[in-house]
Structures are given as structure tokens and as C-alpha cells.
Amino acid sequence: MPEYTYRAIDDSGKKTRGYQQASGLEELASQLDRQGLHLVDGKLNKQAFTLLPQAKVERRNLIVLFMYLEQMAAAGISILDSLSEMRDSETSPVMRKILTALADDISSGKTLSGAMQEHAEIFTELMINLVLAGEKTGNMAQVFAELRDILTWQDDIVRKTRKLISYPLFVGTIILAVVFFLMIYLVPQLVNFIMSMNQEVPLMTRALVGLSNFFVNYWWLIISAPVFIFIVASQTLKRSQKAKYWFDRNKLEIPLFGEAISKLELARFSKNFALLYDAGISVLECLKISANISSNIYIKQELAVIREKISSGDSIYQAFSSAKLFPPLVLRMLHVGEQTGALAASLGRISEFYHRDVSELIEKIQAMIEPVMTVIMGVLLGWIMLSVLGPIYDIISTIQL
């Protein structure tokens, strides 16, 4: 649907400008009339048309949205007015369309949670249910603050994770480029010199020659094999639930990295569970929503088993203990929270425990990556230098002066 820029006035004569999606000027005037505005003029927004794919709504955009809605709700301004004001000042075309659609749905009688359900690709089930709980209790400012906090926390974790992955990828690329240069260009020239001296070639040097010949003759295979394996693996994981389950379960067993993935998933789960339970949603519904948000099929199925056991009469502590996902400390905190009736507070402390643990583990992995990559580079270069310079030294030592 095309987007229009418009100028309009309200009943008091106040002028306003904005953006609105409509099939034509008549529909635009009708939409504005429902918002208490009278169209002065409107024209197609040419900036909204592009040959490039439509950009996605970033997490930062949603953080700003909920931060703004929190401030406006605390000031007593209605959600419709808040969305309309934010839409008029929004610079992102994609975000402006979302705000326009939300404002239109609310002006036509829908609640904010109902309007968000129309954009499930942007607003998660957690967001929708928290907003729904806020609409029932009337405490929208607190709900918006909680959504802002959890999105900020997720953004911080994602930023740290990207930093964790980007460094070894960068250094690994440099190492691979150096290895290709040495094996394809430098080593063959030095080896030809060694062979021309008709000396006995050590085993280490022969191994280097064989590896260099493989790089020279099959460089295309070395480059294409990882790409082919990645494509086949990703397609297999997409098409086969069994393969996805096996992969998600076994990647949690990888030293350090598996622990970080596991704690990150459980940190997200406990944070979501705590927010939903504190908002007044039942334990079974909290488990269902929190499990759906998880990206790990193994953890998702374990949480589904926990939900089934609770629904069949087991206590929360018994059900969580059977899953083997949570450490004893977390289970004890759940047990105490369940017995004292302070489960929401216990869940909050568990989410803080995982948050701190994940941050510390990511920093630990980052501190270990640099020396490990340095050692790998040193061993590789040392092997090449010994394989090449060793025979050259033997040749020179046999020369009679």
C-alpha cells in the first residue's frame, strides 16, 4: 500500500504533518477523520519507494519505542496520541509504517496488544502478552519499562556475542590468507632450491612439500569445501527436526562455547519467565510462551516436558529438577521461592544470576581466544620455518670453505 505525506488540522485549528499508508487520497482523508484530523493536502511519499529490500526493524528501534511509550504513559498521555506523535517525528520509513499501522488499528477500536498481534514478525509473543497483562492491570508504564529493560539486556548480550565471534573470524581469515601465500607462492620456491641441491630431505620438509602441492593443485577445493559443507549442514538442519535436535543438544557439550550457549538460552528463559509471572500470567502459560521464544529445540522440548509434569500435578521444583538443565543453586532458589510464595522474586534473582554468569563467561572466552590464536599462528609459522630453514642450514654446513 502506498504511503502519503500529509498536512492536516484538528478541530482547534492546530496544524500537523505526518505519514500515512492509504490506497488513495479519499481513504487518507477518511483515516485522518477517524483520528480527529481534517486533510489539507497530501502527496505520495517518494522516499518510501525503493528497489532495495525493505529493511528490518532493529532491536534499537524497539528499545526507543518502548522507552518513549513508558515516558508518555507515565505522563498520562494516551497510547494513540503517543504513537501518532512518535510517527510524525520518526525518520525510519519502516518504523514509521509500523507506527502508522498500530495507530490505525487502535483508532479503529483495537487494543495495543491486538494491534501488535498483526505484526507478529516484529513483536514477539512475550511482548504481546506483557502488554496484554498491562492492559488488564492498567500499569502500562511499568510494562513498557520492563520491555525496554529486557530488550536493552538482549542488545547487550548480542553485542558481546558478536564481539566474541568477530575476533576469531578476523584472525582466522588473516591466518588462512598467510597460509595460502606461504603454501602456494613462497614454499614451492624454497623447496625447489632445496631439491636442486640433491640433499636428503627430512620428513618434516617432505610433509610440507606434500601440503604445499595439495594447496597448489586443490586450492579451489580448500575454498569451496567449507562453503559446501555449510550449505549442506544448514539445509539439513532446516529440513530435519531430528538433525536439528541432535545439533542443538550436542552443541551444548562444546567446552566453554557450549556452556555459554546454554547459559545464554537459560538466562533468556528465566528473564522472560520472571517478567511474565510477575505480570500475573499463570505458570503453565509462562512456560509455554518462554519455551516458544527459545531457539534451541532441545531446551524447548525439555521445557515442554516440565510444563507437562506441572500440569499433571508435580511441583515446580520437582518438574524443573527432572530436566537436568538447571544447576543445583538455581533449583534451590526455585524451591525456596515456591515454598515461601515468593516465586517471582526467586525468578528475578535467577535471571540476574544467569545474566552475570553469561557476561563473565563471555569475557573469559574473549580473554582466552587471543593467546590461543597467537599460539596457533606461532606453531604454524614455526613448523614452516623449521621445515624450510633446517635443510638449508644442513646444506650450508656441508659447504667447504
Residue, then its C-alpha position, 0 to 999 in steps of 0.5 A: m500500500p502506498e504511503y502519503t505525506y500529509r498536512a492536516i488540522d484538528d478541530s482547534g485549528k492546530k496544524t500537523r504533518g505526518y505519514q500515512q499508508a492509504s490506497g488513495l487520497e479519499e481513504l487518507a482523508s477518511q483515516l485522518d477523520r477517524q483520528g480527529l484530523h481534517l486533510v489539507d493536502g497530501k502527496l505520495n511519499k517518494q522516499a518510501f519507494t525503493l528497489l532495495p529490500q525493505a529493511k528490518v526493524e532493529r532491536r534499537n528501534l524497539i528499545v526507543l519505542f518502548m522507552y518513549l511509550e513508558q515516558m508518555a504513559a507515565a505522563g498520562i498521555s494516551i497510547l494513540d496520541s503517543l504513537s501518532e506523535m512518535r510517527d510524525s517525528e520518526t525518520s525510519p520509513v519502516m518504523r514509521k509504517i509500523l507506527t502508522a499501522l498500530a495507530d490505525d488499528i487502535s483508532s479503529g477500536k483495537t487494543l495495543s496488544g491486538a494491534m501488535q498481534e498483526h505484526a507478529e514478525i516484529f513483536t514477539e509473543l512475550m511482548i504481546n502478552l506483557v502488554l496484554a497483562g498491562e492492559k488488564t492491570g492498567n500499569m502500562a508504564q511499568v510494562f513498557a519499562e520492563l520491555r525496554d529493560i529486557l530488550t536493552w539486556q538482549d542488545d547487550i548480550v548480542r553485542k558481546t556475542r558478536k564481539l566474541i565471534s568477530y575476533p576469531l573470524f578476523v584472525g582466522t581469515i588473516i591466518l588462512a590468507v598467510v597460509f595460502f601465500l606461504m603454501i602456494y607462492l613462497v614454499p614451492q620456491l624454497v623447496n625447489f632450491i632445496m631439491s636442486m641441491n640433491q640433499e636428503v630431505p627430512l620428513m618434516t620438509r617432505a610433509l610440507v612439500g606434500l601440503s604445499n602441492f595439495f594447496v597448489n593443485y586443490w586450492w579451489l577445493i580448500i575454498s569451496a569445501p567449507v562453503f559446501i559443507f555449510i550449505v549442506a549442514s544448514q539445509t539439513l538442519k532446516r529440513s530435519q527436526k531430528a538433525k536439528y535436535w541432535f545439533d542443538r543438544n550436542k552443541l551444548e557439550i562444546p567446552l566453554f562455547g557450549e556452556a555459554i550457549s546454554k547459559l545464554e538460552l537459560a538466562r533468556f528463559s528465566k528473564n522472560f519467565a520472571l517478567l511474565y509471572d510477575a505480570g500475573i500470567s499463570v505458570l503453565e502459560c509462562l512456560k509455554i510462551s518462554a519455551n516458544i521464544s527459545s531457539n534451541i529445540y532441545i531446551k524447548q522440548e525439555l521445557a515442554v516436558i516440565r510444563e507437562k509434569i506441572s500440569s499433571g500435578d508435580s511441583i515446580y521444583q520437582a518438574f524443573s529438577s527432572a530436566k537436568l538443565f538447571p544447576p543445583l543453586v538455581l533449583r534451590m532458589l526455585h524451591v525456596g521461592e515456591q515454598t515461601g510464595a515468593l516465586a517471582a522474586s526467586l525468578g528475578r534473582i535467577s535471571e540476574f544470576y544467569h545474566r552475570d554468569v553469561s557476561e563473565l563467561i563471555e569475557k573469559i572466552q574473549a580473554m582466552i581466544e587471543p593467546v590461543m590464536t597467537v599460539i596457533m599462528g606461532v606453531l604454524l609459522g614455526w613448523i614452516m620455518l623449521s621445515v624450510l630453514g633446517p635443510i638449508y642450514d644442513i646444506i650450508s654446513t656441508i659447504q667447504l670453505 
